Amino acid sequence: MLKVLLVVLVFAALTYGLIRVIERRGGSVRPRGRRPGPRPDPRPFGPDDDPDFLRDLDRKKRLPPDPEAPLD
């Protein structure tokens, strides 16, 4: 049982040391592959986030509705 514990401790110490060396060199521990591209600009998700919608609401609030305008 003592030999198994010793092997596990040595393996953990070597793994820890290897990861520390890689990080100090500025490398990445993550596997190489496709790198994520630039994120797209955030878009409005709801009407309360959409500046055009809010601007239209403000305009409708300031101007009274035309009573002679046809209803859609």
N, C-alpha and C positions, 0 to 999 in steps of 0.2 A: 504494500500500500504506500509505503514511503517513497518508493521508486516512481510510482505513478504521479504522486504529488510533486516530486522533484522535476519530472519531465514537463508537467503542466506549467510549473513556475518558470522554468527555463524558456519554454515556448512563449509564454506571456511576456517575459522580459525582452526576448528577441523581437517579438512583434511590436512591442511598445517602442523599443529603440529604433527599429526600422521606420516606423511611422514618424517619429520625431525627426529623424534625419531627412526624410522626404519633405516634411513641412518646413524645415529650416532652409532647405534649398529653394523653396518657393514653388515646389511642385504640387501637384494635385493628387490626392489619394483616390479620387473618383476615377473610374475607368474612362479611357479616352473614347470618344465617339462624337456624335453630333453635338455641337455646342448650341445652346439656346440662342436664338436670334433676338434682335431688339424687340422690345415689347411695343405693341401698337399704342397709339394715343388713347387714353381712356375716353369712352363714349358715354353719353348720358344713358342711364338705365331706366329711368322713369320720367314721367312728365315734370316732376319737380326738380329734376337735374338738367333739363333741357332749356338752355337760355332762350331759344326762339319761342318755345311754348310760354315761358314766363313773361317774355316781352309782349306776346300777343294777349295774354291775360291782362297785363297792365294796361295795354292800349284799349282793350274792351271795357275795362273798368272806368277809364277816363272818358271815353266817348259813349254817349247814350246810344242805344240801338235806334236805327231808322225805322219808324213805324210803317213807312210805305214800302220798305224793302220786301221783295217776295221771300216767302219761307221755303226752304229746301226740304 
